[in-house]
Amino acid sequence: MTISSYNPADPSDLVVSVETPGAFGTAAAVERARAAQAGWVKLGAAGRAAALGRAADAVEAHAEELAQLTVREVGKPLAEARGEVARTAAIWRYYAQAPYAPSGAVHEPAAGEGLLLTRRRPYGVAGLITPWNFPLAIPVWKAAPALAVGNTVVLKPAPEGTACALRIAELAGLPEGVLTVLPGGAEEGNALVSAADVVSFTGSTAVGQAVIATTTARGIPVQAEMGGLNAAIVLPDADIAQAAAHLAAAIAGYAGQKCTATSRVIAVGDAYEPLAEALAKALAGSPASDPAEPGTACGPVINEAALTRLTGAVDSARAAGAVVLTGGTRPERPGWYFEPALLEDVPAGHPLLVEEYFGPVAVLLRAADLDEAIAIANSTRHSLATSVHTRDLDTALAAADRLDAGMVRVNAPSSGVDFHLPFGGAKSASYGAREQGQAVLDFYTASRTVTILPAGSPR
């Protein structure tokens, strides 16, 4: 069987077509990775640190090539693609220092002589399942910490990000079996989850829940990031122009195809009318355009199915009485483009208020006060990121304490991630340990307690 990846800005452009390994090939790849793991650990901290550092150097040396490939394969606007490449190199370099981090602690015995140690050791083979929207950065922010602490990695990227994943692994230049990319779909993903020693997943809620069920039944560690129905709260005292610019970037940037994109905008009190006008204008000024052009912020959505789902959702909301303030149409050009949309008066319970659509669509909602705004923001099971826009520090801190989201950003877009800090959401948005930062190093390792007593000790 083969999988193919097409350019979303030009669906006639086949980026890559490759054979898939199937379930047996996936299991064999895991076994090769398991055989390679002992040698990878024996390289020691210096060897693994140097290898990850060389991977960062390779990304930087091929930066423009990788940016252009990202634009072509997933339709990411050029400026964002270049930023992702830079972040990918930085992630490799950040985790290149991790092999030197303490891997345990020394404790005093309760009585008598001896030595008590705790140590953290790699599990073996890390199975990684990654989405297409950050086809370089997400595979690396999962793989780099797993490799740093001594695991080997088998990576199954989303089919739409196959070429990027293959190239980033090729540039890393790691020993055979240490970082393996398996092109494929559900069959390969299921086989990987059934064979790996530790699993990290980013993708849809439905697939994530299946991954969680399989791994927990096997008794192996799993982390799953499953998206978000993210809100932005705008208070009357906010800088409305600045808030509108931030929200437009979080709604339309990369066609809204980020798990931290804003899809619900909650205007408090008198902020509603000026925000509606400013945000509609800002979105209209960010039309869906060729991602290869330097000034583009909103490119195409990833495929025809995504485009059909978005147009259907907006048409359904309009038929139910919603008002489209801007966008929501398909421009007359080749490619899977959709104009950034802002809707108001969307009826309660409509799918746009319940489901993540992963596109440049947002719903504008009213709240009488901060309490109501927080209640609306928290009324989702996909609580990943929320932004709050206000000039009042007390209000911002109070909101941050009461919001369910795993990440709260004040006077900033909901989209945006600092790779050296823990990343994850609440409720159904995430499961298991946090990704990124130093916290993830514990996820990819198991704790062992070691007791050492003097020879001949009676205990």
Beta strands, then each sheet from edge to edge (+ up, - down):
strand 1: 2-7
strand 2: 10-19
strand 3: 104-107
strand 4: 115-122
strand 5: 125-130
strand 6: 152-157
strand 7: 179-181
strand 8: 198-202
strand 9: 222-225
strand 10: 230-234
strand 11: 262-268
strand 12: 323-326
strand 13: 341-344
strand 14: 361-367
strand 15: 382-383
strand 16: 385-389
strand 17: 407-410
strand 18: 426-427
strand 19: 430-431
strand 20: 445-452
sheet 1: 1+ 2-
sheet 2: 3+ 4- 20+
sheet 3: 7+ 6+ 5+ 8+ 9+ 19-
sheet 4: 12+ 13- 14- 11- 10- 16- 17-
sheet 5: 15+ 18-
end
